[in-house]
Amino acid sequence: MKNFNLLMLGYLLFLSICVFAQKRHSNNISKIESDSLLIAYSKTTNIVFPFAIKSVDKGSQDVLVQKAKGLENILQIKAAQKGFFQTNLTVITADGKLYSFVLNYNEESPQLNLSLNKTKSGVQEVYFSNEVRNEQDVQEYSKLAFYGKNKLRGEKESNYDIDFSLNGIFIRDEVMYYRIKITNNSKINYDIDELRFFIRDTKKVKRTASQEIEITPIYILNNVVKIEGEAENTFVFALPKFTIPEKKYLAIQLMEQNGGRHVELHVKNTKLVQVTVLSKL
């Protein structure tokens, strides 16, 4: 009987150690709560983070996201599709912190301006990009790209009587210049809502988050907001130098304001090797 009691005591002690080990192991996993965020199609939501933004991942193409031009810690968000299904947004900042948002559509009462983890003075510090460029040089090289004779062939998309073409890629130092022509063959004016650049995956696996990187222009030459009926305009977009990784492509997205004549151009890395070096001489 004594041996039996000792055996039971040992067994109970063993079970207690196992339970304790399981509890301690489970405590190593902590849940990161998501914040709810309401965004709209016709209004932009601005989020100020306490540190520079290093990574952005959105769960759906129905949401447009970009860093504010020249700033590293302000994110701008709006809906690309009215009444989109609930999706999410993940942001990682330079201090290694992860922010998770659940996005819902609300055209009437979106959250417009948010500041995360304000400093004790109540003033949020703004982080500017470390990249320094001579703005006058960028403007001059944009004009050289505009008048450049070297033309890129084969990069054109046409829909709804709108011709959208990339007919020149140029480079000088750390800046690339994309010459884009929009021709409105219809009699209806085309009001430009957005013209944006993204690097995207060539193949998207179903039910996975869409990974894309937006490239924000440094300067835009001939930046008009309307293409009159039966008229055209040529832009030059100065962008930070980049290449397109394997299994990805550059998407140039043109969207009409209060309309549906959206056009998108896809550019592969093979076109970038045809770049022309600009020179003032």
WOBEL-V630082 format. One record per residue. N is the residue number from 0. RES is the residue in one small letter. SS is DSSP state (@ for helix, = for strand, . for the rest). OMEGA is omega in degrees with one decimal (none if undefined). Layout:
n/res/ss/omega
N/RES/SS/OMEGA
N/RES/SS/OMEGA
//
This chain:
n/res/ss/omega
0/m/./179.6
1/k/@/178.6
2/n/@/178.7
3/f/@/179.3
4/n/@/178.3
5/l/@/178.9
6/l/@/178.3
7/m/@/178.7
8/l/@/177.8
9/g/@/-179.6
10/y/@/178.8
11/l/@/177.6
12/l/@/178.0
13/f/@/178.5
14/l/@/-180.0
15/s/@/179.2
16/i/@/179.9
17/c/@/179.9
18/v/@/179.1
19/f/@/179.9
20/a/@/179.8
21/q/@/179.8
22/k/@/-179.0
23/r/@/178.6
24/h/@/-178.5
25/s/@/-179.7
26/n/./179.1
27/n/./-178.9
28/i/./178.4
29/s/./-177.0
30/k/./175.8
31/i/./-178.1
32/e/./177.5
33/s/./174.9
34/d/=/177.5
35/s/=/-177.0
36/l/=/178.2
37/l/=/179.5
38/i/=/-175.9
39/a/./178.6
40/y/./-173.6
41/s/./-179.9
42/k/./-179.5
43/t/./175.0
44/t/=/180.0
45/n/=/177.3
46/i/=/178.2
47/v/=/179.0
48/f/./-177.8
49/p/./179.0
50/f/./-179.3
51/a/./-179.9
52/i/=/-178.9
53/k/=/-178.0
54/s/=/177.2
55/v/=/177.3
56/d/=/179.6
57/k/=/-175.0
58/g/./-174.5
59/s/./174.7
60/q/./-178.8
61/d/./-178.2
62/v/=/177.0
63/l/=/-176.8
64/v/=/174.2
65/q/=/171.2
66/k/=/178.6
67/a/./-175.3
68/k/./177.7
69/g/./-178.0
70/l/=/-173.9
71/e/./-174.5
72/n/./177.2
73/i/=/-178.9
74/l/=/179.3
75/q/=/-173.8
76/i/=/171.4
77/k/=/-179.8
78/a/=/174.0
79/a/./-177.9
80/q/./178.4
81/k/./176.2
82/g/./-177.4
83/f/./175.7
84/f/./-179.2
85/q/./178.8
86/t/=/-177.8
87/n/=/-179.6
88/l/=/178.7
89/t/=/-179.6
90/v/=/175.2
91/i/=/-177.4
92/t/=/-172.9
93/a/./177.9
94/d/./178.0
95/g/./-178.4
96/k/./179.1
97/l/=/177.1
98/y/=/-179.2
99/s/=/-178.7
100/f/=/169.2
101/v/=/-174.1
102/l/=/175.5
103/n/=/-178.2
104/y/=/175.2
105/n/./-176.3
106/e/./-174.7
107/e/./-174.0
108/s/./177.8
109/p/./173.0
110/q/./-169.8
111/l/./-175.3
112/n/=/-178.1
113/l/=/176.3
114/s/=/-177.4
115/l/./176.5
116/n/./-179.7
117/k/./175.8
118/t/./-172.4
119/k/./178.0
120/s/./-178.7
121/g/./180.0
122/v/./-179.1
123/q/./178.8
124/e/./178.5
125/v/./-178.0
126/y/./177.5
127/f/=/178.6
128/s/./178.9
129/n/./-177.9
130/e/./-179.2
131/v/./-179.6
132/r/./176.5
133/n/./-175.5
134/e/@/179.7
135/q/@/178.0
136/d/@/179.9
137/v/@/178.7
138/q/@/-179.8
139/e/@/179.6
140/y/@/174.8
141/s/@/177.8
142/k/@/177.3
143/l/@/177.7
144/a/@/179.6
145/f/@/-177.2
146/y/@/-178.1
147/g/./-176.0
148/k/./-179.4
149/n/./-177.5
150/k/./177.0
151/l/./-177.2
152/r/./172.0
153/g/./-179.3
154/e/./-176.5
155/k/=/176.4
156/e/=/-178.5
157/s/=/176.0
158/n/=/174.4
159/y/./-177.9
160/d/./176.0
161/i/=/174.5
162/d/=/-176.1
163/f/=/-172.8
164/s/=/171.5
165/l/=/-174.5
166/n/=/176.2
167/g/=/172.9
168/i/=/-176.0
169/f/=/179.7
170/i/=/172.1
171/r/=/-177.4
172/d/./-175.0
173/e/./-177.1
174/v/=/174.8
175/m/=/-176.1
176/y/=/-179.2
177/y/=/179.1
178/r/=/-174.0
179/i/=/-179.3
180/k/=/175.6
181/i/=/178.3
182/t/=/178.0
183/n/=/-178.4
184/n/./-179.2
185/s/./177.7
186/k/./-178.9
187/i/./178.8
188/n/./178.2
189/y/=/178.4
190/d/=/-176.6
191/i/=/174.5
192/d/=/-178.9
193/e/=/168.9
194/l/=/-168.6
195/r/=/-175.8
196/f/=/179.1
197/f/=/166.8
198/i/=/-175.4
199/r/=/175.2
200/d/=/177.8
201/t/./179.2
202/k/./178.3
203/k/./177.5
204/v/./-177.8
205/k/./175.8
206/r/./172.6
207/t/./-180.0
208/a/./179.2
209/s/=/-178.4
210/q/./176.2
211/e/=/-179.7
212/i/=/178.2
213/e/=/177.1
214/i/=/-175.3
215/t/./178.9
216/p/./174.4
217/i/./-176.4
218/y/=/178.0
219/i/=/176.3
220/l/=/-178.2
221/n/./-175.2
222/n/./178.4
223/v/./-179.2
224/v/./-178.5
225/k/=/171.7
226/i/=/-178.9
227/e/./176.6
228/g/./-179.6
229/e/./178.4
230/a/=/-178.4
231/e/=/175.5
232/n/=/176.6
233/t/=/178.0
234/f/=/165.1
235/v/=/179.0
236/f/=/174.8
237/a/=/-176.4
238/l/=/172.7
239/p/=/-178.4
240/k/./178.0
241/f/./170.5
242/t/./-177.6
243/i/./180.0
244/p/./177.3
245/e/./179.7
246/k/./174.6
247/k/=/178.0
248/y/=/176.0
249/l/=/176.1
250/a/=/175.4
251/i/=/-169.0
252/q/=/176.8
253/l/=/-177.6
254/m/=/-179.4
255/e/=/178.1
256/q/./179.9
257/n/./179.9
258/g/./-176.5
259/g/./-178.2
260/r/./-179.4
261/h/./-179.3
262/v/=/179.9
263/e/=/-177.8
264/l/=/179.6
265/h/=/-176.4
266/v/=/178.1
267/k/./-175.8
268/n/@/-179.2
269/t/@/179.3
270/k/@/-177.7
271/l/@/-179.6
272/v/./177.5
273/q/./-177.5
274/v/./178.6
275/t/=/179.0
276/v/=/-179.3
277/l/./176.6
278/s/./179.0
279/k/./-178.1
280/l/./none
//
